[in-house]
Amino acid sequence: MAVTSQVSGYYRIGEVVVTDWKAAALLKASTIKPILATIEKSLIIRRLGRLSPGDLSAVEDALRIILGN
């Protein structure tokens, strides 16, 4: 899923607001967008941060909604 600092006032199905963005080591308030993609592991330069358990749970719930599980 895509992470963006472009936080809007309205949210679409599958979007997750990162509530603990500072704890996740993100530079700005962020939203996770329901854009699924795969990339080669070798293209990953570095980890941006780590989601808190609550934010991770919200992302898992969003994935269930998106994928219909």
Sequence and secondary structure as in RCSB ss.txt:
>XXXX:A:sequence
MAVTSQVSGYYRIGEVVVTDWKAAALLKASTIKPILATIEKSLIIRRLGRLSPGDLSAVEDALRIILGN
>XXXX:A:secstr
 EEES   SS  TT EEETTTTTTT SS EEEE       GGG         HHHHHHHHHHHHHHHT 
